[in-house]
Amino acid sequence: MSRKSKVFTGLPEKKLALAFILTAFAALFLGSNLGPFQAFNYAGLNIYHLKFMPFVNSYYQGLTLHGVLNALVFTTFFISGLLWYLPAKEMNIRPNMTFSWISYFVMLLGLVMAAVAILANTSNVMYTFYAPLKGHWGFYLGLALVVVASLMVAFEVVRMRQVWKKENPGKVTPIVTFMSVMLWLMWAIASVGIVVEVVVFLIPWSFGLLDGVDPQITKSLFWWTGHPIVYFWLLPAYVSWYGLMPKQVKGELASDSLTRLVFVLFLLFSTPVGFHHQFTDPGIPAGWKMLHSMMTMFVGVPSLITAFTIGASLELGGRALGGKGVLGWIKKLPWNDPSVAGQLMAMLLFIPAGAGGIVLGSFNLNIMLHNTAWIPGHFHITVGGAVTLTFIAMTFWLLPHLTNRKLFSKRLALGTVWSWFIGMIFFSTGMHWEGLLLIPRRAHISNMAENLQGVYAGAEFPMMLTGIGGGILWLSIALFFTVILGTIFLGKKDVDVPEVPFVDNKWASDTGLAAAMDKIWAWFAVAALLVAVVYAPTLYELFSTYVSIPGQTPW
Amino acid sequence: MNEKQHSIIERWERRWLGLASAMSLVFVILIAANLAFDSNNVVQLKQRANPAEILATDIFSNPGVIETSANKYRVAMVAQTFSFNPSEVRLPVDSEIEFYVTSKDVLHGFQIKSTNTNMEIIPGEVSYSSYTFKKPGEYWVICNEYCGIGHQNMLGKIVVLPKAVYAQEQANPVAEEASLGQSVFETNCASCHQASGAGLAGVFPPLKGNLAATSKLDGGKDYLVNTALFGLSGSIKVDGGSYNGVMPAWTQLSDEEISAVLNYAISGWGDDGVADITEADVAAARTNSYSSEDVHGLRQALGLE
């Protein structure tokens, strides 16, 4: 029997988790390698006409590929693998492997369809695909399959939890599983918007069954999903910060009940905030925008609680490792462990990222910044920084765990996380700054008919920062994939194989608050009701004045 | 962590939770207070209807500036790939300006530099907000919503004049020197092909010299009329450079406008071309109803790359 099959014989979950995660990295490889070209565009360097990349015809095609592969595909694959594997492992329940493999292949089919459509230059519609820009049906169908597959994973995780509850009457769901289940329930409510948009409108339209669609309605449905999708990306990082990382630093979870409360709050408040992406849309009434802005301010609260609880959990570790004084414990944390160092830096990036997010969620301030370079500046330190850096850092224990191979090079892994951290600081500082100068996002500004400096005067310095950031990030990508490929092909077998670092949750209780929060279906119902209340009146109004607009392909 | 430490952490936790909630509440109050006192830049919906219906209204059938009452002006603009119509407006300082903007095709943005005006422009809807310019000068209008291959070139301009200068301009309008062809070109074509006709590397081909040469080819004239009417998509080559932008269809322009703009582009930059396209030529071609890919085929049939 080959060694490989020996690893997976007892644990077929490992093989599927590995498939999800390696496919995620394949998407990230293609998507992230396009990134520096976009950063150089924002530094005023036009590289596209040099035809370095034979399969990319324009800046906008490259940008669509970058956004779809990184933000939609990489995240969904990684999260589906991770938050399916961890609950199964924590509850010690075998998933339905056939069903789970089917969900993987459905997602893979979706990825291939969407990627082919974009590569063929048929769907340069960005990852927001605002109608009446009209992509190929393969693009919409592909994305729909990715979402449907993720919902199959959600179903399987919730099913496993129900089985566990039946086997453990009176017990509260284990903490990592609880966090995962809340995320999947949130995603189930959140994804309704994009599913309706794509299945009811965009797919029939792209097949020619509808003459046109209503751009204000499809855009609103997109943001029904488009905001909570950022929590779909962020919460798996929180799962690691709460549920795994304290163990990695010899700490413990400071509060079981507050951790659960945070995830209940995210289930409730992640979705009914989508209009804060539409503050400048004429078709959404100002009163409803204000309500969504208010809800957005309150969805900041669970993240602020997270800052406290994670801080305390890490401090317990730092002190156990001999740290003294008010801040001395920070120095004692295992910064030489790339998995820990990367996640600490991810947390640091999330501090300015959260502050910038509160600015964007403010109805009045947002109007100044909507669609400026501030936006990509913001989401490169949130999803591109806090989330992706956490996923990268987790990979440094997860990949050895899944493959039974030692991490290829700890030094290169440390180099990866530091260069990602520093690169994102440069890139994002430049982009936020350019946003304040009203340079628009998603614009091929290095190839303008007007003199760039005539229109966007005074932006030389932030543009230089963006360009430098792009260069550093490119180095980081090279280091990361060297570590990944090195581990898979050259890593020493059966040496230092880490286990999943599940946190010590000493303060867990099967009664009181924790038991109340374990009534997941009640919370699910409240969350669904909340979404209905904040969306139904506006959507009703828009549907009753439906406007049909024909598609356009101006690229 | 022992029981005592745990209870200390829990106590601080509760304080922190209170602080975080209070902070969010303060933010909400600040946002509401700000908007209560100053909400001119909050976009309003003025109409939601079929774009053809919107474009036929009084406001948009002849977009531009009109004085609606003393010291109050209405600016109507139509956004289209990849320009604003009109692309430049002149306004007096210290006057209330009401912006009415709609889109003919896809989503666009309307953000005025150095101001807090920023609206999403959606086909089927009319966006409205108002602003009072405090300083004379030139203000760029930026399309900040991705609208296609020439998005970065979609810019408009607002020239704000001292009141006396504005009044003088209104009293003695500068004689309209530009021909019809030139004004149609500058409104609709210059954002991609540039006012000089030089085009943009890799995306939009040069017209200067190129159209004059095409006009001399057998069937060249028909091809040019079809291109202007129905657009062109697919990669092309001009003078050794390749271009992969997209030319939109311009069927909404009149026969007179299309013939004038083509004749301008054939001979307007001092080129030696056959600028004899007539309104009748355009009217005859209108019945073709080609797609932009069909026009690419016509181009190849002429022996052009």
Interface residues (C-beta under 8 A of the other chain):
Chain A: Y48 H49 N57 S58 Y60 N124 M126 Y130 P132 L133 D214 P215 Q216 K219 E252 A254 S255 L258 Q278 T280 D281 P282 G283 P285 A286 M290 S293 M294 M297 F298 G300 V301 L304 I305 F308 T309 A312 L316 I358 S362 F363 N364 L365 I367 M368 H370 N371 T372 L438 P440 R441 R442 A443 H444 I445 N447 M448 A449 E450 V455 K506 W507 T545 V547 S548 I549 Q552 T553 P554 W555
Chain B: M1 H6 I9 E10 W12 E13 W16 L17 A20 S21 M23 S24 L25 F27 V28 L30 I31 A32 N34 L35 S39 N41 V42 V43 Q44 L45 K46 R48 A49 N50 P51 T81 F82 D105 V106 L107 G109 Q111 K113 S114 N116 N118 M119 E120 I122 P123 G124 E125 V126 S127 Y128 W140 I142 C143 N144 E145 Y146 C147 G148 I149 G150 H151 Q152 N153 L155 A190 S191 C192 Q194 L200 A201 G202 V203 S233 S235 N244 V246 P248
